[in-house]
């Protein structure tokens, strides 16, 4: 009997808290949510993400964990959705906010919409413009951009009426001025970005050097030595890194880098040939894979392009260090290792050493740790 009275008192207390909170005009999501067990028979359910489910009662939605059967939020929202790793968008009174995996509201329900950017950042929409918050609810950028998209976890492409640029995710700092007539995308290689403008793709490095103008229908891959392009289909071609010269038209079924520096193995009509770093067709496509490897290995000038490839390696190391320091604000052992490599005696390119020294001086990096 005492146990039953205890349960009844607890229930009355919860109901009283709910009524008091709502009468006070506060957002219910701020109120205390009792972690009671959820009975699936009590309402309609649908999956959100992972073990998290939405449940509906009397036309309103809440969230519960289907593994632990624990209620995360009560059924007071008009809509709920996933917006990140264990983060949920909740709509109340026509506005959206964000709650975490235990039901704590980390962003008030005051936005027109909330959308996933990355697992660490959530986009906020207000009056047709966008900003973002961190996964802890910290407001990093109030909505000011006409469009916002991810380049990677740490940097975003942001656009205003007159152009696009790049902003840092962690603090909203503008890294590239909002003046470019196109958007930036991840190339898969730090230090280089895909650049889309006027209906085509090109490549720009993080120091703003345009490697290839945005005139190619698609770019499949970017390496330290070459840019793999297509005509919009499956056929591949090549652009030379550093100056963007086309060294192979997009007519090949497959292209492979070779151990011999500055040569590329190209496949067409099921036969292999080879082109060099200047775009010369050294061997026509009429050989098997083993034959073409042997021919290039014995080619009299197979070391001709070694210097270009070596330069590209050092340049990529410098750009990686630049990207980490200038774009991410990171100074760690990996960055110092890259700078040490650029400054090594093996690197004979003084222009790259000068650039590395400028970065070291700018960020006050301790040279004894290189």
MOGINOR-V86267 format. One record per residue. RES is the residue in one small letter. PHI is phi in radians with two decimals (999 if undefined). OMEGA is omega in degrees with one decimal (none if undefined). D_FIRST is the distance of its C-alpha to the first C-alpha in Angstrom with 1 decimal. Layout:
RES	PHI	OMEGA	D_FIRST
RES	PHI	OMEGA	D_FIRST
This chain:
x	999	178.5	0.0
x	-1.08	179.4	3.8
x	-1.11	179.2	5.4
x	-1.12	177.7	5.1
x	-1.10	179.1	6.3
x	-1.10	-179.2	8.7
x	-1.13	-179.5	10.0
x	-1.11	179.2	10.7
x	-1.09	179.1	12.4
x	-1.09	179.9	14.4
x	-1.11	179.8	15.5
x	-1.08	-179.8	16.6
x	-1.09	179.8	18.4
x	-1.12	179.1	20.3
x	-1.12	179.3	21.3
x	-1.09	178.0	22.5
x	-1.06	-179.8	24.5
x	-1.09	-177.6	26.1
x	-1.15	-178.9	27.2
x	-1.11	-179.1	28.4
x	-1.13	-177.8	30.4
x	-1.20	178.1	32.0
x	-1.15	178.9	32.8
x	-1.29	176.6	34.5
x	1.44	-179.7	36.8
x	-1.49	174.8	36.1
x	-1.27	-173.7	36.2
x	-1.02	-177.7	32.7
x	-1.10	178.0	33.7
x	-1.40	-175.8	33.9
x	-1.29	179.5	30.2
x	-1.14	178.6	27.5
x	-1.94	179.5	26.4
x	-1.22	-178.9	23.1
x	-1.48	-179.7	23.8
x	-1.58	179.1	21.3
x	-1.33	-176.9	22.1
x	-1.68	175.4	24.3
x	-1.80	-176.5	24.1
x	-0.95	-178.4	27.8
x	-1.32	-176.5	27.0
x	-1.39	-178.0	25.9
x	-2.97	176.9	29.5
x	-1.22	-177.8	33.2
x	-2.21	172.9	34.2
x	-2.63	-178.0	37.6
x	-1.29	172.0	38.9
x	-1.86	177.1	40.1
x	-2.83	179.2	41.3
x	1.00	-179.0	40.4
x	-1.54	-176.7	36.7
x	-1.52	-177.3	35.9
x	-2.18	170.1	35.1
x	-1.75	175.7	35.0
x	-2.28	-173.1	32.4
x	-2.13	172.9	32.7
x	-2.43	179.0	30.4
x	0.93	175.9	31.8
x	1.40	179.2	35.2
x	-2.01	-173.7	34.1
x	-2.02	170.7	34.2
x	-2.34	-178.2	32.2
x	-2.24	173.8	32.6
x	-2.44	178.4	30.6
x	-1.65	-174.9	31.5
x	-1.28	178.6	31.7
x	-1.36	-178.7	31.9
x	-1.62	-176.2	28.7
x	1.05	-177.0	27.1
x	-1.74	176.5	26.5
x	-1.29	178.2	27.0
x	-1.62	175.6	30.0
x	-2.35	175.5	30.3
x	-1.28	-178.9	28.5
x	-1.45	-178.6	30.4
x	-2.16	-172.4	32.5
x	-1.70	177.0	36.0
x	-1.42	177.5	38.8
x	-2.83	175.7	40.0
x	-2.43	179.1	39.4
x	-2.80	175.8	41.9
x	-1.46	176.7	42.8
x	-2.26	-179.8	45.4
x	2.97	179.9	45.6
x	-1.19	-179.6	44.1
x	1.01	176.3	40.3
x	-2.24	-172.7	41.1
x	-2.34	172.4	40.3
x	-1.46	179.5	41.9
x	-2.26	-178.7	39.6
x	-1.88	-178.9	40.9
x	-2.56	-180.0	39.5
x	1.09	178.4	41.5
x	1.46	-179.2	44.5
x	-2.09	-176.4	44.8
x	-1.95	171.1	43.9
x	-2.42	-176.9	42.3
x	-2.33	172.8	41.3
x	-2.12	179.9	38.0
x	-1.68	-171.5	37.7
x	-1.26	176.3	35.6
x	-1.92	176.0	32.5
x	1.60	178.0	32.7
x	-1.32	179.4	34.6
x	-1.40	-177.8	37.2
x	-1.75	175.8	40.6
x	-2.42	-179.2	42.8
x	-1.04	177.0	42.1
x	-1.44	-177.8	42.3
x	-2.35	-175.1	45.7
x	-1.86	177.4	48.1
x	-1.16	177.7	49.7
x	-2.85	172.2	48.9
x	-2.26	-172.7	47.9
x	-2.41	-179.9	49.6
x	-1.25	169.5	49.8
x	-1.75	173.3	52.9
x	-2.45	177.2	52.1
x	-1.14	-176.4	49.0
x	-1.81	-176.0	49.6
x	-2.40	-179.8	50.6
x	-2.11	-178.6	49.4
x	-1.44	176.9	51.8
x	-1.93	175.9	51.2
x	-2.00	176.4	53.0
x	-2.57	178.6	53.8
x	0.97	174.7	56.5
x	1.43	174.5	58.1
x	-2.16	-168.3	58.5
x	-2.29	171.2	56.6
x	-2.48	179.8	55.4
x	-2.75	173.9	52.8
x	-2.16	175.0	49.9
x	-1.44	-179.8	49.0
x	-1.25	174.1	45.9
x	-1.71	-179.7	44.4
x	1.65	179.5	45.0
x	-1.23	178.3	48.1
x	-1.33	-177.5	50.5
x	-1.68	-179.7	53.8
x	-2.46	174.0	55.9
x	-1.13	-178.1	55.3
x	-1.07	177.1	56.4
x	-2.43	-172.9	60.3
x	-1.70	178.9	61.5
x	-1.26	173.7	62.5
x	-2.62	-175.4	61.5
x	-2.59	179.0	59.8
x	-2.56	-176.5	59.7
x	-1.48	167.1	59.2
x	-1.69	165.1	62.2
x	-2.63	-176.4	60.0
x	-1.03	-168.7	56.8
x	-1.86	-179.0	58.7
x	-2.37	-178.4	61.1
x	-2.13	168.4	61.0
x	-1.53	-178.6	63.7
x	-2.20	-178.7	63.6
x	-2.21	169.9	65.8
x	-2.07	-175.8	66.8
x	-1.05	-172.3	69.3
x	-1.69	178.7	72.4
x	2.77	-177.4	71.4
x	-2.13	177.0	69.0
x	-2.71	-177.8	68.5
x	-2.19	178.5	66.1
x	-2.20	-179.7	63.3
x	-1.50	-175.2	61.2
x	-1.18	-170.6	57.5
x	-1.23	-176.9	56.3
x	-2.44	177.9	57.9
x	1.40	-178.4	59.7
x	-1.08	177.2	63.1
x	-1.38	-177.0	65.9
x	-1.68	172.1	67.8
x	-2.19	-176.6	70.3
x	-0.95	-177.9	71.4
x	-1.41	-174.5	70.1
x	-2.35	-174.8	73.6
x	-1.42	-178.2	73.8
x	-1.45	-178.5	74.4
x	3.08	-175.5	71.9
x	-1.98	178.3	68.8
x	-1.82	178.1	68.3
x	-2.38	179.1	66.5
x	-1.26	178.5	65.7
x	-1.61	-174.9	68.7
x	1.55	179.1	66.8
x	-2.30	179.9	69.1
x	-0.98	-179.8	68.4
x	1.76	-179.6	71.2
x	-2.23	178.5	72.0
x	-2.26	170.0	70.5
x	-1.35	-176.3	71.2
x	-2.25	-177.5	72.5
x	-1.89	178.8	72.4
x	-2.82	175.4	74.7
x	1.13	176.3	77.0
x	1.60	-179.1	75.7
x	-2.44	179.0	76.3
x	-1.88	172.6	74.8
x	-2.41	-179.9	76.5
x	-2.29	177.5	75.6
x	-2.26	177.9	75.6
x	-1.60	-173.1	74.9
x	-1.23	174.3	72.7
x	-1.66	177.4	75.8
x	1.45	175.5	76.7
x	-1.29	178.9	79.5
x	-1.43	179.4	79.8
x	-1.39	178.9	80.4
x	-2.44	179.8	80.5
x	-1.15	-176.9	80.7
x	-1.36	-178.6	78.0
x	-2.27	-176.7	80.1
x	-1.75	-173.1	78.7
x	-1.18	177.3	76.5
x	-2.79	174.4	74.1
x	-2.13	-174.0	73.8
x	-1.55	-174.4	72.2
x	-2.77	174.6	72.3
x	-2.21	177.2	73.5
x	-2.06	178.4	74.8
x	-1.12	-173.3	76.7
x	-1.96	-173.1	80.0
x	-2.71	176.3	79.6
x	-2.03	-178.6	77.7
x	-1.56	-177.0	77.1
x	-1.98	171.2	77.7
x	-2.38	176.3	77.7
x	-1.66	-177.4	79.2
x	1.81	177.2	75.9
x	-1.87	-177.1	76.0
x	-1.67	-177.9	75.8
x	-1.28	-175.6	79.2
x	-1.90	170.7	79.2
x	-2.39	-176.5	81.6
x	-2.37	167.3	81.9
x	-1.98	178.4	82.5
x	-1.36	176.2	83.7
x	-1.20	-178.5	81.5
x	1.56	-177.6	83.0
x	-2.17	175.8	85.2
x	1.27	179.4	83.6
x	-1.10	176.7	86.7
x	-1.32	-179.5	86.2
x	-1.90	174.4	87.3
x	-2.69	177.5	86.1
x	-1.20	180.0	85.8
x	-1.30	-178.3	82.6
x	-2.24	-172.6	84.2
x	-1.81	179.3	82.7
x	-1.34	-178.3	80.0
x	-2.72	175.9	79.0
x	-2.34	178.9	79.9
x	-2.28	172.2	79.3
x	-1.20	-179.3	80.1
x	-2.02	178.9	82.4
x	-1.14	175.6	82.7
x	-1.30	-173.8	86.1
x	-1.09	174.0	85.6
x	1.48	177.6	86.5
x	-2.13	178.5	86.6
x	-2.25	177.8	84.3
x	-1.53	-176.3	84.3
x	-2.11	-176.5	84.2
x	-2.04	178.7	83.6
x	-2.59	-178.5	85.2
x	0.92	175.3	85.9
x	1.18	176.3	84.3
x	-2.17	-175.8	86.9
x	-1.88	172.0	86.7
x	-2.40	-179.4	88.8
x	-2.59	172.5	88.6
x	-2.09	178.4	89.0
x	-1.81	-172.6	89.5
x	-1.25	175.1	88.1
x	-1.72	178.7	91.0
x	1.59	177.9	90.4
x	-1.37	175.2	93.2
x	-1.42	-175.3	92.8
x	-1.25	176.4	93.8
x	-2.38	177.9	93.3
x	-1.17	-177.4	92.9
x	-1.37	-179.5	90.1
x	-2.57	-175.7	91.8
x	-2.21	171.5	90.3
x	-1.38	-175.9	87.5
x	-1.08	180.0	84.9
x	-1.25	179.8	86.6
x	-1.11	-176.3	90.0
x	-1.20	176.3	89.0
x	-1.08	-178.6	87.3
x	-1.18	-178.4	90.5
x	-1.13	-179.9	92.8
x	-1.18	179.7	90.9
x	-1.07	-178.9	90.7
x	-1.61	-179.9	94.5
x	-1.14	-171.5	95.2
x	-1.07	-177.0	97.7
x	-1.91	-174.3	95.8
x	-1.28	174.2	92.2
x	-1.83	-175.2	91.7
x	-1.00	-172.4	93.1
x	-1.79	-177.6	89.7
x	-1.03	-178.0	88.1
x	-1.14	179.0	88.6
x	-1.10	-179.4	86.8
x	-1.17	177.7	83.9
x	-1.09	177.8	83.7
x	-1.04	-179.3	83.8
x	-1.04	179.5	81.0
x	-1.13	178.7	78.8
x	-1.17	179.9	79.4
x	-1.11	178.1	79.0
x	-1.11	177.1	75.6
x	-1.09	178.5	74.5
x	-1.08	-179.1	75.6
x	-1.11	176.4	73.8
x	-1.09	178.1	70.6
x	-1.13	178.5	70.8
x	-1.06	-179.9	71.6
x	-1.04	-178.5	68.6
x	-1.13	-176.9	66.2
x	-1.36	-173.5	67.6
x	-1.40	-174.5	68.5
x	-1.62	-175.0	65.9
x	-1.75	-176.6	62.8
x	1.30	-177.7	63.6
x	-1.75	169.6	63.2
x	-2.20	-178.6	65.3
x	-2.37	-175.8	64.3
x	-1.10	179.4	66.0
x	-1.16	178.4	66.5
x	-1.13	-179.1	68.4
x	-1.13	177.1	70.5
x	-1.13	178.0	71.3
x	-1.10	-180.0	72.6
x	-1.13	178.6	74.7
x	-1.07	179.6	76.1
x	-1.14	179.3	77.2
x	-1.12	-178.2	79.0
x	-1.55	-177.0	80.8
x	-1.18	179.4	81.7
x	-1.14	179.2	85.4
x	-1.22	179.0	85.1
x	-1.54	-178.6	84.6
x	-1.71	-175.5	88.1
x	-1.63	-173.8	87.0
x	-1.15	-180.0	87.4
x	-1.07	178.3	85.9
x	-1.28	176.5	82.6
x	-1.11	178.5	82.8
x	-1.09	178.5	83.5
x	-1.11	179.3	80.5
x	-1.11	179.0	78.2
x	-1.13	177.2	79.7
x	-1.10	177.5	78.9
x	-1.12	-179.5	75.3
x	-1.05	-179.9	75.2
x	-1.18	-177.8	76.8
x	-1.09	-175.5	74.7
x	-1.75	176.5	71.4
x	1.06	-178.1	72.6
x	-1.28	-179.5	71.9
x	-1.22	-177.1	72.8
x	-1.13	180.0	75.8
x	-1.20	-179.2	75.3
x	-1.67	179.1	72.1
x	-1.46	none	74.0
